[in-house]
Amino acid sequence: LLSAIPYLGMTIVQWLWGGFAVDNATLNRFFSLHFLLPFIITAMVMIHLLFLHQTGSNNPLGLNSNIDKIPFHPYFTYKDSLGFMIMMMLLSMITLINPYYLGDPDNFIPANPLVTPI
């Protein structure tokens, strides 16, 4: 995809690959990025929520909206906990009543020890 960028595409691809072909160093780089990216995103979300709770949300109308606010705990805590419990109960019921419902159909093909897969 990056090679489709005019003039700079191949330079960006070679810089990203670390050479003219995908090598062990490239795979290590992408694996590290793939591993660290969820932690970086989680940290950014937590920082965003921290700043949001400290300064408050943007109010372009300039109206005082403190009247409409309710405390986060217990109302939203109970609502989120109830939703989590309902979803877990639904998933548990599906897996306990019909455990093969979410499985792969190829698991039911009888194994033939005389034939090896291609």
Order of alpha helices (4+ residues) and beta strands (2+ residues): alpha-alpha-alpha
